[in-house]
Amino acid sequence: MPRPSFDASVLGPSTRVTGRVTGDGALRVEGKVRGDIQISGEAEIAPSGSVEGNVTAASLDISGTLQGDVVASGPVAIRSGAVVRGDLRGSEISIEPGSRVSVRLATDFELDLGPVDAKRR
């Protein structure tokens, strides 16, 4: 049985990038990026990774450090031990205990206000 195609890039722990990172597929940052990241797939900032710039991706999982704004069409997850500062926009945003955040959140959500009574006054 053939293995599914997985188009992912990894910036390893000893990698330092200054400038914009763009591409299709997924990206895992284990090193340091000073500049914006814009990818079509999932993005991950590993515990050893840091990004100083804005991130645009399908989703973002942060275990390392991020100083910048995030725009994700899917979920944004901030894991325990992460340090995040900036504006976060995603379909859902989760923040685990043990993370340090200074953020502004923007997400769409629905409030369940119970059954609507048409005769309410």
Biopython code that builds the backbone (N, CA, C, O; Angstrom):
import numpy as np
from Bio.PDB.StructureBuilder import StructureBuilder

atoms = [
    (1, "MET", "N", (0.849, -1.178, 0.000)),
    (1, "MET", "CA", (0.000, 0.000, 0.000)),
    (1, "MET", "C", (0.895, 1.242, 0.000)),
    (1, "MET", "O", (1.771, 1.347, 0.858)),
    (2, "PRO", "N", (0.708, 2.194, -0.934)),
    (2, "PRO", "CA", (1.556, 3.369, -0.981)),
    (2, "PRO", "C", (1.286, 4.302, 0.190)),
    (2, "PRO", "O", (0.159, 4.418, 0.669)),
    (3, "ARG", "N", (2.345, 4.962, 0.636)),
    (3, "ARG", "CA", (2.207, 5.930, 1.721)),
    (3, "ARG", "C", (1.618, 7.219, 1.177)),
    (3, "ARG", "O", (1.905, 7.596, 0.040)),
    (4, "PRO", "N", (0.794, 7.909, 1.973)),
    (4, "PRO", "CA", (0.232, 9.171, 1.501)),
    (4, "PRO", "C", (1.334, 10.216, 1.352)),
    (4, "PRO", "O", (2.313, 10.208, 2.098)),
    (5, "SER", "N", (1.168, 11.108, 0.389)),
    (5, "SER", "CA", (2.117, 12.192, 0.181)),
    (5, "SER", "C", (2.002, 13.185, 1.320)),
    (5, "SER", "O", (0.895, 13.601, 1.662)),
    (6, "PHE", "N", (3.119, 13.574, 1.915)),
    (6, "PHE", "CA", (3.133, 14.528, 3.011)),
    (6, "PHE", "C", (4.156, 15.590, 2.677)),
    (6, "PHE", "O", (5.360, 15.360, 2.794)),
    (7, "ASP", "N", (3.683, 16.749, 2.263)),
    (7, "ASP", "CA", (4.535, 17.829, 1.840)),
    (7, "ASP", "C", (4.809, 18.740, 3.030)),
    (7, "ASP", "O", (4.049, 19.674, 3.286)),
    (8, "ALA", "N", (5.895, 18.472, 3.763)),
    (8, "ALA", "CA", (6.226, 19.255, 4.943)),
    (8, "ALA", "C", (7.678, 19.685, 4.888)),
    (8, "ALA", "O", (8.534, 18.973, 4.363)),
    (9, "SER", "N", (7.942, 20.862, 5.440)),
    (9, "SER", "CA", (9.301, 21.379, 5.547)),
    (9, "SER", "C", (9.630, 21.568, 7.014)),
    (9, "SER", "O", (8.761, 21.912, 7.816)),
    (10, "VAL", "N", (10.895, 21.342, 7.363)),
    (10, "VAL", "CA", (11.348, 21.517, 8.739)),
    (10, "VAL", "C", (12.537, 22.464, 8.736)),
    (10, "VAL", "O", (13.506, 22.264, 8.004)),
    (11, "LEU", "N", (12.449, 23.504, 9.569)),
    (11, "LEU", "CA", (13.590, 24.369, 9.817)),
    (11, "LEU", "C", (14.187, 23.877, 11.130)),
    (11, "LEU", "O", (13.653, 24.156, 12.204)),
    (12, "GLY", "N", (15.291, 23.148, 11.043)),
    (12, "GLY", "CA", (15.881, 22.474, 12.195)),
    (12, "GLY", "C", (16.378, 23.406, 13.276)),
    (12, "GLY", "O", (16.420, 24.621, 13.079)),
    (13, "PRO", "N", (16.761, 22.843, 14.436)),
    (13, "PRO", "CA", (17.134, 23.645, 15.603)),
    (13, "PRO", "C", (18.328, 24.576, 15.372)),
    (13, "PRO", "O", (18.425, 25.617, 16.022)),
    (14, "SER", "N", (19.219, 24.228, 14.479)),
    (14, "SER", "CA", (20.383, 25.094, 14.235)),
    (14, "SER", "C", (20.148, 26.076, 13.092)),
    (14, "SER", "O", (21.062, 26.812, 12.719)),
    (15, "THR", "N", (18.936, 26.102, 12.526)),
    (15, "THR", "CA", (18.625, 26.969, 11.396)),
    (15, "THR", "C", (18.185, 28.344, 11.877)),
    (15, "THR", "O", (17.372, 28.463, 12.794)),
    (16, "ARG", "N", (18.734, 29.386, 11.248)),
    (16, "ARG", "CA", (18.355, 30.772, 11.509)),
    (16, "ARG", "C", (17.941, 31.381, 10.181)),
    (16, "ARG", "O", (18.722, 31.376, 9.230)),
    (17, "VAL", "N", (16.718, 31.908, 10.101)),
    (17, "VAL", "CA", (16.216, 32.512, 8.873)),
    (17, "VAL", "C", (15.872, 33.965, 9.159)),
    (17, "VAL", "O", (15.165, 34.268, 10.120)),
    (18, "THR", "N", (16.378, 34.865, 8.316)),
    (18, "THR", "CA", (15.997, 36.266, 8.372)),
    (18, "THR", "C", (15.358, 36.593, 7.032)),
    (18, "THR", "O", (16.013, 36.518, 5.993)),
    (19, "GLY", "N", (14.084, 36.955, 7.053)),
    (19, "GLY", "CA", (13.353, 37.226, 5.827)),
    (19, "GLY", "C", (12.056, 36.447, 5.803)),
    (19, "GLY", "O", (11.726, 35.737, 6.753)),
    (20, "ARG", "N", (11.334, 36.584, 4.724)),
    (20, "ARG", "CA", (10.009, 35.969, 4.585)),
    (20, "ARG", "C", (10.120, 34.493, 4.195)),
    (20, "ARG", "O", (10.941, 34.121, 3.357)),
    (21, "VAL", "N", (9.279, 33.659, 4.818)),
    (21, "VAL", "CA", (9.188, 32.240, 4.480)),
    (21, "VAL", "C", (7.808, 32.015, 3.883)),
    (21, "VAL", "O", (6.800, 32.295, 4.532)),
    (22, "THR", "N", (7.750, 31.503, 2.635)),
    (22, "THR", "CA", (6.470, 31.229, 1.987)),
    (22, "THR", "C", (6.500, 29.840, 1.374)),
    (22, "THR", "O", (7.569, 29.295, 1.101)),
    (23, "GLY", "N", (5.313, 29.268, 1.159)),
    (23, "GLY", "CA", (5.270, 27.976, 0.488)),
    (23, "GLY", "C", (3.944, 27.270, 0.645)),
    (23, "GLY", "O", (3.042, 27.718, 1.353)),
    (24, "ASP", "N", (3.863, 26.145, -0.047)),
    (24, "ASP", "CA", (2.712, 25.258, 0.044)),
    (24, "ASP", "C", (3.086, 24.101, 0.964)),
    (24, "ASP", "O", (4.260, 23.745, 1.072)),
    (25, "GLY", "N", (2.104, 23.521, 1.620)),
    (25, "GLY", "CA", (2.370, 22.394, 2.501)),
    (25, "GLY", "C", (2.538, 22.842, 3.936)),
    (25, "GLY", "O", (2.217, 23.976, 4.293)),
    (26, "ALA", "N", (3.045, 21.933, 4.756)),
    (26, "ALA", "CA", (3.196, 22.162, 6.195)),
    (26, "ALA", "C", (4.603, 22.651, 6.515)),
    (26, "ALA", "O", (5.534, 22.443, 5.738)),
    (27, "LEU", "N", (4.750, 23.307, 7.674)),
    (27, "LEU", "CA", (6.044, 23.822, 8.117)),
    (27, "LEU", "C", (6.186, 23.614, 9.613)),
    (27, "LEU", "O", (5.278, 23.923, 10.383)),
    (28, "ARG", "N", (7.340, 23.086, 10.019)),
    (28, "ARG", "CA", (7.684, 22.945, 11.439)),
    (28, "ARG", "C", (8.927, 23.782, 11.690)),
    (28, "ARG", "O", (9.952, 23.588, 11.036)),
    (29, "VAL", "N", (8.841, 24.717, 12.642)),
    (29, "VAL", "CA", (9.964, 25.594, 12.985)),
    (29, "VAL", "C", (10.584, 25.100, 14.284)),
    (29, "VAL", "O", (9.966, 25.177, 15.346)),
    (30, "GLU", "N", (11.801, 24.596, 14.193)),
    (30, "GLU", "CA", (12.552, 24.167, 15.375)),
    (30, "GLU", "C", (13.673, 25.149, 15.693)),
    (30, "GLU", "O", (14.224, 25.140, 16.794)),
    (31, "GLY", "N", (14.009, 26.002, 14.714)),
    (31, "GLY", "CA", (15.060, 27.010, 14.871)),
    (31, "GLY", "C", (14.443, 28.380, 15.090)),
    (31, "GLY", "O", (13.422, 28.518, 15.764)),
    (32, "LYS", "N", (15.089, 29.407, 14.500)),
    (32, "LYS", "CA", (14.638, 30.784, 14.692)),
    (32, "LYS", "C", (14.321, 31.447, 13.357)),
    (32, "LYS", "O", (15.086, 31.336, 12.399)),
    (33, "VAL", "N", (13.187, 32.136, 13.307)),
    (33, "VAL", "CA", (12.781, 32.880, 12.115)),
    (33, "VAL", "C", (12.534, 34.327, 12.526)),
    (33, "VAL", "O", (11.751, 34.604, 13.435)),
    (34, "ARG", "N", (13.217, 35.246, 11.839)),
    (34, "ARG", "CA", (12.953, 36.685, 12.001)),
    (34, "ARG", "C", (12.376, 37.163, 10.684)),
    (34, "ARG", "O", (13.118, 37.511, 9.765)),
    (35, "GLY", "N", (11.062, 37.182, 10.589)),
    (35, "GLY", "CA", (10.367, 37.564, 9.378)),
    (35, "GLY", "C", (9.021, 36.869, 9.339)),
    (35, "GLY", "O", (8.724, 36.015, 10.174)),
    (36, "ASP", "N", (8.219, 37.238, 8.373)),
    (36, "ASP", "CA", (6.871, 36.683, 8.254)),
    (36, "ASP", "C", (6.884, 35.288, 7.638)),
    (36, "ASP", "O", (7.742, 34.958, 6.820)),
    (37, "ILE", "N", (5.907, 34.477, 8.051)),
    (37, "ILE", "CA", (5.704, 33.132, 7.502)),
    (37, "ILE", "C", (4.325, 33.103, 6.873)),
    (37, "ILE", "O", (3.335, 33.458, 7.513)),
    (38, "GLN", "N", (4.258, 32.679, 5.612)),
    (38, "GLN", "CA", (2.976, 32.562, 4.920)),
    (38, "GLN", "C", (2.975, 31.239, 4.160)),
    (38, "GLN", "O", (3.656, 31.092, 3.145)),
    (39, "ILE", "N", (2.190, 30.264, 4.672)),
    (39, "ILE", "CA", (2.121, 28.949, 4.045)),
    (39, "ILE", "C", (0.671, 28.522, 3.890)),
    (39, "ILE", "O", (-0.219, 29.033, 4.569)),
    (40, "SER", "N", (0.451, 27.580, 2.990)),
    (40, "SER", "CA", (-0.922, 27.126, 2.731)),
    (40, "SER", "C", (-1.351, 26.009, 3.672)),
    (40, "SER", "O", (-2.548, 25.766, 3.822)),
    (41, "GLY", "N", (-0.416, 25.332, 4.303)),
    (41, "GLY", "CA", (-0.732, 24.188, 5.160)),
    (41, "GLY", "C", (-0.640, 24.517, 6.639)),
    (41, "GLY", "O", (-0.731, 25.671, 7.056)),
    (42, "GLU", "N", (-0.457, 23.460, 7.414)),
    (42, "GLU", "CA", (-0.355, 23.583, 8.865)),
    (42, "GLU", "C", (1.024, 24.080, 9.247)),
    (42, "GLU", "O", (2.014, 23.743, 8.598)),
    (43, "ALA", "N", (1.092, 24.888, 10.311)),
    (43, "ALA", "CA", (2.364, 25.379, 10.822)),
    (43, "ALA", "C", (2.506, 24.965, 12.282)),
    (43, "ALA", "O", (1.529, 24.869, 13.024)),
    (44, "GLU", "N", (3.745, 24.725, 12.664)),
    (44, "GLU", "CA", (4.043, 24.352, 14.053)),
    (44, "GLU", "C", (5.311, 25.060, 14.487)),
    (44, "GLU", "O", (6.300, 25.088, 13.754)),
    (45, "ILE", "N", (5.278, 25.632, 15.684)),
    (45, "ILE", "CA", (6.479, 26.188, 16.297)),
    (45, "ILE", "C", (6.814, 25.258, 17.452)),
    (45, "ILE", "O", (6.115, 25.222, 18.465)),
    (46, "ALA", "N", (7.893, 24.509, 17.283)),
    (46, "ALA", "CA", (8.306, 23.497, 18.264)),
    (46, "ALA", "C", (8.808, 24.181, 19.541)),
    (46, "ALA", "O", (9.037, 25.390, 19.535)),
    (47, "PRO", "N", (8.983, 23.427, 20.637)),
    (47, "PRO", "CA", (9.465, 24.020, 21.887)),
    (47, "PRO", "C", (10.790, 24.773, 21.727)),
    (47, "PRO", "O", (11.016, 25.774, 22.407)),
    (48, "SER", "N", (11.654, 24.307, 20.843)),
    (48, "SER", "CA", (12.948, 24.976, 20.625)),
    (48, "SER", "C", (12.841, 26.111, 19.605)),
    (48, "SER", "O", (13.814, 26.834, 19.390)),
    (49, "GLY", "N", (11.676, 26.277, 18.975)),
    (49, "GLY", "CA", (11.516, 27.244, 17.890)),
    (49, "GLY", "C", (11.055, 28.607, 18.365)),
    (49, "GLY", "O", (10.387, 28.741, 19.390)),
    (50, "SER", "N", (11.433, 29.627, 17.582)),
    (50, "SER", "CA", (10.933, 30.968, 17.856)),
    (50, "SER", "C", (10.712, 31.703, 16.536)),
    (50, "SER", "O", (11.468, 31.550, 15.577)),
    (51, "VAL", "N", (9.657, 32.498, 16.523)),
    (51, "VAL", "CA", (9.308, 33.295, 15.351)),
    (51, "VAL", "C", (9.082, 34.721, 15.812)),
    (51, "VAL", "O", (8.318, 34.982, 16.740)),
    (52, "GLU", "N", (9.769, 35.645, 15.138)),
    (52, "GLU", "CA", (9.576, 37.065, 15.358)),
    (52, "GLU", "C", (9.025, 37.625, 14.054)),
    (52, "GLU", "O", (9.778, 38.098, 13.203)),
    (53, "GLY", "N", (7.708, 37.566, 13.904)),
    (53, "GLY", "CA", (7.046, 37.990, 12.676)),
    (53, "GLY", "C", (5.629, 37.461, 12.652)),
    (53, "GLY", "O", (5.207, 36.745, 13.560)),
    (54, "ASN", "N", (4.905, 37.811, 11.622)),
    (54, "ASN", "CA", (3.510, 37.394, 11.480)),
    (54, "ASN", "C", (3.427, 36.023, 10.803)),
    (54, "ASN", "O", (4.256, 35.684, 9.959)),
    (55, "VAL", "N", (2.414, 35.242, 11.189)),
    (55, "VAL", "CA", (2.236, 33.903, 10.637)),
    (55, "VAL", "C", (0.838, 33.791, 10.018)),
    (55, "VAL", "O", (-0.166, 34.081, 10.669)),
    (56, "THR", "N", (0.793, 33.366, 8.751)),
    (56, "THR", "CA", (-0.459, 33.066, 8.067)),
    (56, "THR", "C", (-0.380, 31.601, 7.640)),
    (56, "THR", "O", (0.544, 31.210, 6.925)),
    (57, "ALA", "N", (-1.352, 30.785, 8.079)),
    (57, "ALA", "CA", (-1.329, 29.347, 7.795)),
    (57, "ALA", "C", (-2.736, 28.782, 7.926)),
    (57, "ALA", "O", (-3.651, 29.463, 8.388)),
    (58, "ALA", "N", (-2.898, 27.521, 7.510)),
    (58, "ALA", "CA", (-4.182, 26.842, 7.667)),
    (58, "ALA", "C", (-4.492, 26.639, 9.153)),
    (58, "ALA", "O", (-5.638, 26.796, 9.575)),
    (59, "SER", "N", (-3.481, 26.294, 9.937)),
    (59, "SER", "CA", (-3.611, 26.153, 11.385)),
    (59, "SER", "C", (-2.235, 26.381, 11.991)),
    (59, "SER", "O", (-1.226, 26.344, 11.287)),
    (60, "LEU", "N", (-2.199, 26.616, 13.291)),
    (60, "LEU", "CA", (-0.920, 26.871, 13.956)),
    (60, "LEU", "C", (-0.921, 26.226, 15.327)),
    (60, "LEU", "O", (-1.865, 26.382, 16.101)),
    (61, "ASP", "N", (0.153, 25.496, 15.621)),
    (61, "ASP", "CA", (0.362, 24.861, 16.917)),
    (61, "ASP", "C", (1.649, 25.448, 17.490)),
    (61, "ASP", "O", (2.716, 25.304, 16.893)),
    (62, "ILE", "N", (1.555, 26.112, 18.648)),
    (62, "ILE", "CA", (2.706, 26.822, 19.213)),
    (62, "ILE", "C", (3.131, 26.179, 20.524)),
    (62, "ILE", "O", (2.362, 26.135, 21.483)),
    (63, "SER", "N", (4.359, 25.683, 20.556)),
    (63, "SER", "CA", (4.962, 25.185, 21.792)),
    (63, "SER", "C", (6.169, 26.030, 22.175)),
    (63, "SER", "O", (6.645, 25.961, 23.308)),
    (64, "GLY", "N", (6.659, 26.822, 21.238)),
    (64, "GLY", "CA", (7.845, 27.658, 21.446)),
    (64, "GLY", "C", (7.458, 29.106, 21.684)),
    (64, "GLY", "O", (6.550, 29.391, 22.464)),
    (65, "THR", "N", (8.156, 30.032, 21.004)),
    (65, "THR", "CA", (7.980, 31.461, 21.210)),
    (65, "THR", "C", (7.506, 32.127, 19.922)),
    (65, "THR", "O", (8.040, 31.861, 18.845)),
    (66, "LEU", "N", (6.511, 32.987, 20.035)),
    (66, "LEU", "CA", (6.014, 33.756, 18.893)),
    (66, "LEU", "C", (5.781, 35.188, 19.320)),
    (66, "LEU", "O", (5.057, 35.454, 20.280)),
    (67, "GLN", "N", (6.406, 36.119, 18.590)),
    (67, "GLN", "CA", (6.122, 37.541, 18.737)),
    (67, "GLN", "C", (5.630, 38.027, 17.396)),
    (67, "GLN", "O", (6.429, 38.310, 16.503)),
    (68, "GLY", "N", (4.315, 38.128, 17.244)),
    (68, "GLY", "CA", (3.725, 38.546, 15.986)),
    (68, "GLY", "C", (2.268, 38.157, 15.925)),
    (68, "GLY", "O", (1.738, 37.507, 16.826)),
    (69, "ASP", "N", (1.637, 38.564, 14.856)),
    (69, "ASP", "CA", (0.217, 38.301, 14.667)),
    (69, "ASP", "C", (0.011, 36.998, 13.897)),
    (69, "ASP", "O", (0.862, 36.583, 13.110)),
    (70, "VAL", "N", (-1.139, 36.363, 14.142)),
    (70, "VAL", "CA", (-1.474, 35.089, 13.496)),
    (70, "VAL", "C", (-2.812, 35.223, 12.782)),
    (70, "VAL", "O", (-3.774, 35.747, 13.342)),
    (71, "VAL", "N", (-2.866, 34.744, 11.542)),
    (71, "VAL", "CA", (-4.121, 34.597, 10.815)),
    (71, "VAL", "C", (-4.170, 33.146, 10.342)),
    (71, "VAL", "O", (-3.376, 32.731, 9.498)),
    (72, "ALA", "N", (-5.109, 32.382, 10.894)),
    (72, "ALA", "CA", (-5.260, 30.972, 10.535)),
    (72, "ALA", "C", (-6.701, 30.720, 10.117)),
    (72, "ALA", "O", (-7.634, 31.214, 10.749)),
    (73, "SER", "N", (-6.880, 29.947, 9.046)),
    (73, "SER", "CA", (-8.232, 29.582, 8.637)),
    (73, "SER", "C", (-8.797, 28.490, 9.543)),
    (73, "SER", "O", (-10.013, 28.315, 9.617)),
    (74, "GLY", "N", (-7.935, 27.767, 10.222)),
    (74, "GLY", "CA", (-8.318, 26.709, 11.151)),
    (74, "GLY", "C", (-7.935, 27.082, 12.574)),
    (74, "GLY", "O", (-7.846, 28.263, 12.908)),
    (75, "PRO", "N", (-7.707, 26.070, 13.417)),
    (75, "PRO", "CA", (-7.436, 26.311, 14.831)),
    (75, "PRO", "C", (-6.022, 26.824, 15.117)),
    (75, "PRO", "O", (-5.076, 26.583, 14.368)),
    (76, "VAL", "N", (-5.929, 27.545, 16.243)),
    (76, "VAL", "CA", (-4.649, 27.993, 16.788)),
    (76, "VAL", "C", (-4.561, 27.395, 18.190)),
    (76, "VAL", "O", (-5.450, 27.605, 19.015)),
    (77, "ALA", "N", (-3.480, 26.645, 18.458)),
    (77, "ALA", "CA", (-3.295, 26.013, 19.769)),
    (77, "ALA", "C", (-2.012, 26.536, 20.405)),
    (77, "ALA", "O", (-0.947, 26.516, 19.788)),
    (78, "ILE", "N", (-2.127, 27.003, 21.642)),
    (78, "ILE", "CA", (-0.969, 27.465, 22.403)),
    (78, "ILE", "C", (-0.749, 26.446, 23.507)),
    (78, "ILE", "O", (-1.586, 26.277, 24.393)),
    (79, "ARG", "N", (0.386, 25.772, 23.441)),
    (79, "ARG", "CA", (0.692, 24.683, 24.370)),
    (79, "ARG", "C", (1.375, 25.189, 25.641)),
    (79, "ARG", "O", (1.909, 26.297, 25.680)),
    (80, "SER", "N", (1.345, 24.358, 26.668)),
    (80, "SER", "CA", (2.020, 24.659, 27.926)),
    (80, "SER", "C", (3.501, 24.924, 27.655)),
    (80, "SER", "O", (4.147, 24.163, 26.935)),
    (81, "GLY", "N", (4.034, 25.991, 28.225)),
    (81, "GLY", "CA", (5.439, 26.348, 28.026)),
    (81, "GLY", "C", (5.658, 27.350, 26.911)),
    (81, "GLY", "O", (6.745, 27.918, 26.801)),
    (82, "ALA", "N", (4.646, 27.581, 26.078)),
    (82, "ALA", "CA", (4.773, 28.545, 24.976)),
    (82, "ALA", "C", (4.753, 29.971, 25.516)),
    (82, "ALA", "O", (4.179, 30.250, 26.568)),
    (83, "VAL", "N", (5.397, 30.864, 24.766)),
    (83, "VAL", "CA", (5.379, 32.294, 25.064)),
    (83, "VAL", "C", (4.893, 32.992, 23.803)),
    (83, "VAL", "O", (5.534, 32.905, 22.756)),
    (84, "VAL", "N", (3.751, 33.689, 23.901)),
    (84, "VAL", "CA", (3.118, 34.273, 22.715)),
    (84, "VAL", "C", (2.695, 35.704, 23.001)),
    (84, "VAL", "O", (2.101, 36.002, 24.037)),
    (85, "ARG", "N", (3.021, 36.594, 22.046)),
    (85, "ARG", "CA", (2.593, 37.997, 22.130)),
    (85, "ARG", "C", (2.139, 38.436, 20.743)),
    (85, "ARG", "O", (2.898, 38.326, 19.780)),
    (86, "GLY", "N", (0.892, 38.940, 20.631)),
    (86, "GLY", "CA", (0.377, 39.420, 19.356)),
    (86, "GLY", "C", (-1.125, 39.232, 19.249)),
    (86, "GLY", "O", (-1.793, 38.893, 20.226)),
    (87, "ASP", "N", (-1.645, 39.454, 18.053)),
    (87, "ASP", "CA", (-3.064, 39.259, 17.762)),
    (87, "ASP", "C", (-3.254, 37.875, 17.151)),
    (87, "ASP", "O", (-2.502, 37.479, 16.260)),
    (88, "LEU", "N", (-4.258, 37.139, 17.627)),
    (88, "LEU", "CA", (-4.516, 35.798, 17.125)),
    (88, "LEU", "C", (-5.896, 35.733, 16.492)),
    (88, "LEU", "O", (-6.889, 36.123, 17.105)),
    (89, "ARG", "N", (-5.953, 35.237, 15.255)),
    (89, "ARG", "CA", (-7.232, 35.048, 14.566)),
    (89, "ARG", "C", (-7.254, 33.619, 14.035)),
    (89, "ARG", "O", (-6.334, 33.193, 13.337)),
    (90, "GLY", "N", (-8.323, 32.874, 14.374)),
    (90, "GLY", "CA", (-8.463, 31.501, 13.915)),
    (90, "GLY", "C", (-9.892, 31.026, 14.105)),
    (90, "GLY", "O", (-10.704, 31.706, 14.731)),
    (91, "SER", "N", (-10.194, 29.846, 13.556)),
    (91, "SER", "CA", (-11.549, 29.310, 13.706)),
    (91, "SER", "C", (-11.824, 28.935, 15.156)),
    (91, "SER", "O", (-12.968, 28.988, 15.608)),
    (92, "GLU", "N", (-10.789, 28.560, 15.878)),
    (92, "GLU", "CA", (-10.878, 28.321, 17.322)),
    (92, "GLU", "C", (-9.487, 28.544, 17.896)),
    (92, "GLU", "O", (-8.481, 28.348, 17.215)),
    (93, "ILE", "N", (-9.445, 28.955, 19.155)),
    (93, "ILE", "CA", (-8.171, 29.256, 19.799)),
    (93, "ILE", "C", (-8.168, 28.570, 21.156)),
    (93, "ILE", "O", (-9.088, 28.753, 21.954)),
    (94, "SER", "N", (-7.128, 27.778, 21.415)),
    (94, "SER", "CA", (-7.006, 27.114, 22.712)),
    (94, "SER", "C", (-5.689, 27.527, 23.356)),
    (94, "SER", "O", (-4.660, 27.642, 22.689)),
    (95, "ILE", "N", (-5.745, 27.748, 24.665)),
    (95, "ILE", "CA", (-4.570, 28.171, 25.426)),
    (95, "ILE", "C", (-4.441, 27.246, 26.624)),
    (95, "ILE", "O", (-5.306, 27.225, 27.500)),
    (96, "GLU", "N", (-3.349, 26.475, 26.659)),
    (96, "GLU", "CA", (-3.145, 25.540, 27.762)),
    (96, "GLU", "C", (-2.566, 26.250, 28.982)),
    (96, "GLU", "O", (-1.828, 27.226, 28.847)),
    (97, "PRO", "N", (-2.907, 25.750, 30.186)),
    (97, "PRO", "CA", (-2.281, 26.268, 31.396)),
    (97, "PRO", "C", (-0.763, 26.080, 31.310)),
    (97, "PRO", "O", (-0.286, 25.088, 30.759)),
    (98, "GLY", "N", (-0.024, 27.020, 31.850)),
    (98, "GLY", "CA", (1.441, 26.931, 31.818)),
    (98, "GLY", "C", (2.053, 27.701, 30.666)),
    (98, "GLY", "O", (3.275, 27.802, 30.568)),
    (99, "SER", "N", (1.218, 28.245, 29.792)),
    (99, "SER", "CA", (1.731, 29.095, 28.717)),
    (99, "SER", "C", (1.709, 30.546, 29.209)),
    (99, "SER", "O", (0.986, 30.893, 30.142)),
    (100, "ARG", "N", (2.528, 31.385, 28.549)),
    (100, "ARG", "CA", (2.537, 32.816, 28.874)),
    (100, "ARG", "C", (2.079, 33.559, 27.636)),
    (100, "ARG", "O", (2.717, 33.494, 26.585)),
    (101, "VAL", "N", (0.962, 34.269, 27.768)),
    (101, "VAL", "CA", (0.389, 34.940, 26.611)),
    (101, "VAL", "C", (0.052, 36.392, 26.925)),
    (101, "VAL", "O", (-0.370, 36.728, 28.032)),
    (102, "SER", "N", (0.247, 37.234, 25.931)),
    (102, "SER", "CA", (-0.204, 38.617, 25.944)),
    (102, "SER", "C", (-0.765, 38.840, 24.550)),
    (102, "SER", "O", (-0.055, 39.282, 23.647)),
    (103, "VAL", "N", (-2.058, 38.526, 24.383)),
    (103, "VAL", "CA", (-2.647, 38.466, 23.044)),
    (103, "VAL", "C", (-4.002, 39.160, 23.004)),
    (103, "VAL", "O", (-4.642, 39.415, 24.024)),
    (104, "ARG", "N", (-4.399, 39.449, 21.784)),
    (104, "ARG", "CA", (-5.771, 39.874, 21.502)),
    (104, "ARG", "C", (-6.355, 38.782, 20.626)),
    (104, "ARG", "O", (-5.753, 38.400, 19.622)),
    (105, "LEU", "N", (-7.533, 38.275, 20.999)),
    (105, "LEU", "CA", (-8.139, 37.148, 20.295)),
    (105, "LEU", "C", (-9.246, 37.611, 19.368)),
    (105, "LEU", "O", (-10.027, 38.504, 19.697)),
    (106, "ALA", "N", (-9.296, 36.981, 18.196)),
    (106, "ALA", "CA", (-10.396, 37.213, 17.260)),
    (106, "ALA", "C", (-10.792, 35.866, 16.689)),
    (106, "ALA", "O", (-9.994, 35.210, 16.021)),
    (107, "THR", "N", (-12.026, 35.452, 16.951)),
    (107, "THR", "CA", (-12.520, 34.186, 16.436)),
    (107, "THR", "C", (-14.031, 34.271, 16.303)),
    (107, "THR", "O", (-14.675, 35.048, 17.008)),
    (108, "ASP", "N", (-14.590, 33.490, 15.418)),
    (108, "ASP", "CA", (-16.045, 33.415, 15.290)),
    (108, "ASP", "C", (-16.538, 32.319, 16.217)),
    (108, "ASP", "O", (-15.932, 31.251, 16.306)),
    (109, "PHE", "N", (-17.637, 32.584, 16.905)),
    (109, "PHE", "CA", (-18.195, 31.562, 17.772)),
    (109, "PHE", "C", (-19.699, 31.757, 17.864)),
    (109, "PHE", "O", (-20.227, 32.823, 17.547)),
    (110, "GLU", "N", (-20.369, 30.717, 18.299)),
    (110, "GLU", "CA", (-21.809, 30.771, 18.478)),
    (110, "GLU", "C", (-22.120, 30.617, 19.953)),
    (110, "GLU", "O", (-21.521, 29.792, 20.643)),
    (111, "LEU", "N", (-23.049, 31.407, 20.426)),
    (111, "LEU", "CA", (-23.512, 31.296, 21.798)),
    (111, "LEU", "C", (-24.798, 30.488, 21.817)),
    (111, "LEU", "O", (-25.712, 30.761, 21.039)),
    (112, "ASP", "N", (-24.878, 29.507, 22.688)),
    (112, "ASP", "CA", (-26.093, 28.731, 22.850)),
    (112, "ASP", "C", (-26.915, 29.397, 23.949)),
    (112, "ASP", "O", (-26.615, 29.264, 25.135)),
    (113, "LEU", "N", (-27.944, 30.108, 23.538)),
    (113, "LEU", "CA", (-28.784, 30.811, 24.497)),
    (113, "LEU", "C", (-30.051, 30.038, 24.836)),
    (113, "LEU", "O", (-30.989, 30.581, 25.420)),
    (114, "GLY", "N", (-30.063, 28.773, 24.462)),
    (114, "GLY", "CA", (-31.223, 27.948, 24.751)),
    (114, "GLY", "C", (-32.303, 28.119, 23.708)),
    (114, "GLY", "O", (-32.089, 28.805, 22.708)),
    (115, "PRO", "N", (-33.469, 27.508, 23.919)),
    (115, "PRO", "CA", (-34.551, 27.596, 22.943)),
    (115, "PRO", "C", (-35.054, 29.034, 22.827)),
    (115, "PRO", "O", (-35.131, 29.761, 23.817)),
    (116, "VAL", "N", (-35.390, 29.424, 21.616)),
    (116, "VAL", "CA", (-35.919, 30.769, 21.383)),
    (116, "VAL", "C", (-37.418, 30.720, 21.564)),
    (116, "VAL", "O", (-38.110, 29.934, 20.918)),
    (117, "ASP", "N", (-37.909, 31.560, 22.441)),
    (117, "ASP", "CA", (-39.352, 31.641, 22.681)),
    (117, "ASP", "C", (-39.897, 32.792, 21.856)),
    (117, "ASP", "O", (-39.571, 33.951, 22.110)),
    (118, "ALA", "N", (-40.733, 32.477, 20.862)),
    (118, "ALA", "CA", (-41.269, 33.479, 19.951)),
    (118, "ALA", "C", (-42.175, 34.484, 20.674)),
    (118, "ALA", "O", (-42.430, 35.573, 20.160)),
    (119, "LYS", "N", (-42.655, 34.118, 21.856)),
    (119, "LYS", "CA", (-43.579, 35.006, 22.560)),
    (119, "LYS", "C", (-42.878, 35.849, 23.619)),
    (119, "LYS", "O", (-43.543, 36.496, 24.427)),
    (120, "ARG", "N", (-41.547, 35.852, 23.631)),
    (120, "ARG", "CA", (-40.819, 36.670, 24.601)),
    (120, "ARG", "C", (-41.155, 38.144, 24.402)),
    (120, "ARG", "O", (-41.326, 38.616, 23.278)),
    (121, "ARG", "N", (-41.242, 38.840, 25.497)),
    (121, "ARG", "CA", (-41.555, 40.272, 25.428)),
    (121, "ARG", "C", (-40.413, 41.061, 25.915)),
    (121, "ARG", "O", (-40.476, 42.290, 25.938)),
]
sb = StructureBuilder()
sb.init_structure("model")
sb.init_model(0)
sb.init_chain("A")
sb.init_seg("    ")
for serial, (resi, resn, name, xyz) in enumerate(atoms, 1):
    if name == "N":
        sb.init_residue(resn, " ", resi, " ")
    sb.init_atom(name, np.array(xyz, "f"), 0.0, 1.0, " ", f" {name:<3s}", serial, name[0])
structure = sb.get_structure()
